[in-house]
Every structure is written in structure tokens, then in C-alpha cells.
Amino acid sequence: MSGSAGDKQRRKTIFHIESAKKSGDTRDEMVGIITPPGFCAGWPKAWAAFNMAKEVYAES
């Protein structure tokens, strides 16, 4: 078994962020996408997603 559950979740999240970027979502739109679930899932998870989005959008 390779990787941990956290690694798998990170890869899945990055895949979805990359897909949104390829579909034309801007950085500002991604912030709007990530913010509402932060209220339910918790801000630590939202900040992790913000950091992943920052990595993906820095690749441009």
C-alpha cells in the first residue's frame, strides 16, 4: 500500500483544483469555491485547500 490517506486526499484535492483551473476558474473564483465549505469542514481544512490552490495557480 503506497501513501497515506492524507496523501490520497491531497492528490484528489489538487486534481479537482487543476480541473477547475483548466475549465477557466480564476484564482478569485477558487477562493469563493473554497470559502463556504470552510465554515462546515473547518478552517484548518480550508487553509490547506487554499495552500494547494496557491500551488496550482502559481504553476501558470
N, C-alpha and C positions, 0 to 999 in steps of 0.2 A: 504494500500500500504506500503510495507516494504522496507526500504533502499532508498537511493537517487540514482540518475543517476550516480553519481561518484562511488558509491559502486558497482553498477552493472558493470560499465566499468572495475573497478579494478578486480572484480571476473572473468570477461571474460578474461582479460589480463593474470591473474595468471593461469587460466585454460589452455590457449594456451602455456604459458611458461612451465608449468608442462608437457603438452603433448609433447612438443619438447624435454624436458629432458628425458622423458620415451622412446622417439624414438631414443635416443642416442646423441642428440646435446650436445656439451660440453659448458662450460662457455664461452670460447673464441669464439665459433661459435655463441652463443647467442649475444655477443657483436656485431658481424658482422651482425646479423639479425636486431638488434635494431638501429644501427647507421644510415643507409641510410634514413629510414623514419624520423629521427630526423631533417634532412635538410628540409623536407617538412612540417612535423607536428609541428616542433618547438622543441627546446632543452629542455624546461621545461617538455614536454610530454615524450621525450626520457629519461630524467633523472628519471622521475617517473617509466618508464618501466625498466630502469637499476636497480633501487632500488627493484622493485618487483622481478626481476630476481635474484638479490643478495639474497633475502629471500628464494626463491625456491631452489637455488643451495646450500644454507647453510644448508638445511634440509638433505643433504646426510650423 
